[in-house]
Amino acid sequence: MFTSMKIAFRFLTKGKLQSFMIILGIAIGVSVQIFIGLLSKGLEGSLLSKVAGSATHIAIYSKNSDISNYKLMENKIKTVEGISTICPELNKHAIIKVDDKNSEENVENDIKNKNEIAYENEEKKGKREGIYLRGFMLDRMNKLYNMESKIYKGKMAYKDNEVIIGKDLNEKLGVNIGDKVTLLTSDGNDLEVVVTGFYDIGAVKVNSSWVITNLATVQKLTGVGDKINAIEMGLKDPYVADVMTKKLESILGDKNLKFENWKEQNKMLVSAMSGQKICTIIIQFFVLLATVLSIVSILGISVVQKYRQIGILKAMGTKDGSASSIFLFQAFMLGVLGTLLGVYLNFVYIQEFNKHIVTADGKPIVDIIINKRFILISAGIDIIASTIAAFFPAIKSFKLSPVEVIKNG
């Protein structure tokens, strides 16, 4: 075996240009295959992130009244494998009112600073807007929406009587960090809260309506006590949301609950993503097939070129199996070197793609993430495929007779 490896290495180094061209061909094929796969995953993740930006994987709502036994429900939900985050919440349609005192202070400061929007803020005294007030266990909510990364000014409203406001809503209200606003409900309840931050989730509908706070603040405003009206969940695998929803319906068995999942709400998007994934797999397959066929043809020619050497080796006592294994080792070496170069080229592609293919604000159109597991699996498949490609030349070498070589010169 060692002798076969040594001869295979000698064959490679003797035809350096040919070996380099084979390695380069494998490298380009491997790099394109991996890049397309990572691009597909990046696009998929980007689309899913935008969908989940305003809707989680699974949500459970109360049809009639608030949920008082939510801790018992939470314990039942925890028995289902595949759920990464469980977030109880209390949501309420309300009105947000800008305190006159804030507006007066803002106008005075703007006039001192000769700010052009001074008179605009004057018009916003006592401004009221309809909102969707959302009270979460914020540490869990942050895992669902990654909200802290979307706060562009200020900080998360972790304490009681603190809120964060969307970018578009604040354009209407004109408040600043530290300003006090009043939350009003249709029941006549009101609560003064402090604005601690502004977020931009990338969806106008959300940015212009959601006011986010902790669960205790909404419970205090509504006076419902320790109750909620919804539970949102994040899954380890978002694509099984429909299956998980059915499991939860069976486990909880409450007809007063309404179950929703992101796949049902975005059927056209799911269909498009499935089609895109199938297309990506087909493209990767044909790129790999083209690489394998090129190795088969080149090594087949190599067998013909090495007729005399192989015939001499067999005449000297080299067994048929050892002679054929030379080409298997040769293909393995080419596969390893080509794959390593291909992986390196792939990193170059990703770096250049993220650098040049960007939006108007300089962010990548598709955020391609280095998925080490995917790269290792793809590299392994490419090396195995390259080695398997040598079986046909190896069989040809196996059948070669030294007598035939001597006879044909």
N, C-alpha and C positions, 0 to 999 in steps of 0.2 A: 504493500500500500504506500509506504514511504517513497519507494522508487517511482511509483506512478505519479505521486504528487510532485516529485522532483523533476520528472520529465515534463509534466504539464506546465510547471513554472518555466522550464527552459523553452518550451514551445512558445509561451506567451512573450518572454523577453527577446526571443529571436525575431519575431515579427512585431516589433514595437509599434509601428504605425498602425498596423491592422488591429492590434490589441487595444491601442488607445481609441481608435474609432469605435470599436465594439463597446468599450467602457463608456465612452461619451454618449453613444446611442442609448445604452441602458440607463445612464444617468438622466438624460433628457426625458425618457419615457417614465422613469420612476418619479422624477420631480414634478412632471405635469400631472401624473396620476395622483400623487399625494396633495399637490396644490389644489386640484379640482375638488378633492374630497374635503379638504379643510375649508375651502371657499364655500362649499355647499353647507357645511356645518355652521360656518360663520353666518351665512345668510339665514339659515334656519333659526339659529339662536337670536339673531337680530330681529327677525319677524316675530318670534315668540316673545321676546322681551318687550316689544312694542305692544303686543296684544295683552301681555300680563301686566303692562304698565298701568292699565285701568281696570283690569279684571284678573282675578286669581284663577288657579287651575280648577278648583271646586269651591262652590259657595252654597251654604245652607241658610235658608231664610224661613222665618216664621210667617205662616199665612194669616193668622188671626191676631194673636197677642204676643207680648214679649215672652222670651224664654227664661224661666226662672231656674230650671234644673240643668243649666248648661255645663256645670262641672261634671255631672253624671254623664252627659252626652260626650263630653271631652274624653272621659275615661274609656268609653266604648269605642270612640274613634281611634284612640291610641292602640287598640288591639289589631287594627288593620295595618298590615305591612305596606311600606311604600309611601307613607305620608311623612313629609319632612317637617312641616310647620302647621300648627293649629292656632288660629287667631280669633278668639271671641271678640265681638264688637257691638256697638250700639250706634245706629245711624238715625238721623232725624232731619227732615226738611225744616229749615229755620230761616231767620232773617238776621243779617249782620248790619249793625248800625255804627257808623263812625261817630265817636264822641266829638262834640263841638269844640271842646278844649284842645283836643289834638289838632284839629283843623286850624284853629286860631294860632297855635304855636308854630305849625308848619308854615303858614302864610307869613308870620313875622320873620321866621328864619330865612325863608325864600327871598323876602324883600331885602333883608340885610345883606344876603349873598347876591342880590340882583338877579335872582333866578327867574327865567322867563315863565315858569309854570306857577308863579305865585298866585295869579288870579284864578288859575284853574283849580288850585287847592281851595281857594276861597269858595268856589262854587260847590265843593265837596263837603262843606259843613253839614253834618247830620245826614250824610248820604246813607241810603239803605239799599241792600241788595239781597235777593233770594239766594240761599246757599243750601248745600247738602252737607250737614255737619256729621263728621265721622269720628267716633270715639273708639280707639284701639288700645290693646295692650301693645304699646309702641315698640318694645324690643322685638316682639314677634312680627309686628307689622313691617318692621324694617327688613326682616328676612324675606317677606313676601314681595315687597315693592322696591326694596333697596332705596328707601326714601332719603336717607341721609346723604347719599351721593347726588340726589336731585335738588337738594337745598343749595341755592346759589348765593344766598345772603342770610346771615343769622344762624340759628341752630334749631334743633328739634325741640318740640314742646313737651318735654318729659314731665314737667311738674304740673300740678293741678292749676286750672285757670290760665293755661297758656295755649296758644294756637299758632299754627303756621298756615299761610295763605298762598294760593296759587298766583302765578305771575299775571295772568289775564284779569283775575279778580282784583288784584291790587292796582292795576292800571285804572280801574273804575273807582276804587276807594281812595287811593292816594295816601295810604298810611305808611309809617316808618317803623323800624324795629323799636320796640319798647312802648309803642302807642297802645292805648286802651280802646277796645271796641266792645260793644254790647251785643250779646246773642239773644234773640227773641224767638219764642215758639208760639204756635197757634193756640196753645193752652193758656197763654198769658204769662208764662214764666220768662224771666230774664236773668242774665248773668254777665257781669263785666269780666272780660279776659284781656290778657296782654299778648300782643303779637311778638313772637320771638324769631320768626324766620319766614322766608319766601321760597317757594319751590317751583320748579319747572319740570313737569313730568313728560312734556312733549306732546300732550293731547289738549287741545283748546277746551274741549268739553269738561275735562277734569280741572284744568288750570283756572277755569272761570267759575267753578261751582264748589269744589271741595274745600272745606275748612277742616283741618285735621287737628285733633287734640287727643288727650288720653281718655280711657274709658270712664274713669271716675268723674271727670268734668262733665261729660254728657249725662251720666247717671244723676249727677247733682242738679243739672239744669232741668232735666225732664222729671225728676222726682220719682223715678221708678224703682229705686233701691238697687240691689245687686242683681240686675237683670240685663239681658242682651236681646237683640233681635236678629242676629246673624252670626255665622261662623264661616270664616274663609280658610282655605287650606292650600298649601303648596305641596307638590308631589315630587318625588325623586325622578320619576319618569313622566313628564307631562302628557305623553302620547297615550297613556292608559287611563286618562281622566274619565272617559265614558265607562270603562269597566269598573273603576274604583267607585264611581257614582252609584252604580247598581249595588255594589257590595255595601256601601254606606246606607242606602235605602233599606236593604235587607236587615242590617244590624240594628239600625235605629228604629225602624218599623213605626214611625209616627206620621200619620196622614196629614197632620197640621204643618208639616215641614215641606218646603219647596226646595228641590235640588237643581243646581245649575252647574255646568262645566264649560270650560272655554271652547272645547271642540264643537259642542252643540251650538254655541253662539257664533262660531266662526267657521261654518261648514265649507264655504268657498275657499277660505284661506287654507284650511286643512287639506282640501282636495288639491290645491295648487302646490302645497309643500310636498305632498305625497308624490305628485307627478314629477316635481323637480328632483326629488330624491332618487326616483327610478331612472330618470334621464342621466343623473350623475353616475349611478352604478353602471349603466350601459356604456357611457363614455369611458369610465375607468377600465372596464373589461376590455374594450377594443384597444385602448392604449397599451394595456398589458399584453394582449394577444399580438399586437404589432411588434412589441419588443421581443416576445418569445419567438415569433416566426423569423425575425431578423437573426436571432442567435442560432436557430436551427439551420438557416441557410448558410450563414458564415462558417459555422463549425462543420457543416457538411462539406463545404469547399475545402476547409482545413484538412479534413480526412483525406480528400483526394490529393492535396498538396503534400501530405505526409505519408503517402503510400509506401515509398521506399523505406523511410525510417521505421514505420510500423512493421513492414515485412521483415526488415533486418532484426528488429527486436524479437519478433516471433520466431525467426530462424535461430536466434541465440537462446531460445528457451522461454521467452516471456509467454505466459499463458494468455488465452483469449480474453479472460475476465480482467486481467491486469492491463492489457492493451486498451480495452474499451473504457476502463475506469479513468484512463488518462484524460479523456474528453469530458468525463463527468467532473473531475477535479478542475479541469480548465474552465468549464462553465461555471462551477461554484466560485472560483476565484474572480472570474469576470463579473459574476452576479454581486459578490460582496463589494468589490471595488466600485462597480457602477452604481450600486445602491447607496453606498456611503457618499459618493460624489453627488448623487441625485438628492439625497437628504440635505446636503450643504446648499445646493442650488435652490432647493425649496425654501430654505430660510432667507436666501437672497430675494426670491420672488415675493415672499410675504413682506419683507422689510420695504421693498420698493413699492409694492401695492399699497400698503398702509401709508406710505409717504406721499405718493402722487395721486392715487385714486381717492380723492377726498371731496367733502361737501364744501359749500361756500364758507362755512365757519372753521374749516380746517380739520374737521373730524373725518375718519375713514368712512366711506359709504357702507362698507361691510367690515366689521371688526373681526379680522381673522385671528383666532387664538391658537397657539401652539398646543395641539392635543398629542401629548407624548405617546399615549396608548395607541392612538390611531396610526401615528407615524411608525411605531415599532411593529404593529401588526402588518401594515402595508409593506414595510421593508422586509419582514420575514416572508411574506407571500411572494414578493419580487425575487428574493434570493432562491426560494424553493422553485419558483416557475423557471428561473434561469437555469437551474440545475437540471430540472426535468426536460428542458428544451434540448439538452445534450444526449438524451436517450437515443434519438434517431441516428445521429452521427456515431454514437457508441456502438449501436447494433451493427452499423455498417462496418465499423472497425473490428467488431467481434467476428464477423463473417469473413473478413479478409484472410485469404490464404497466402502464406509466404511463397508457395510454389507459383501461384498466379502472378505475384509481384515479380519474381525472378524471370518467369516466362515472358511477361510483357515489358520487361526492362525497367 
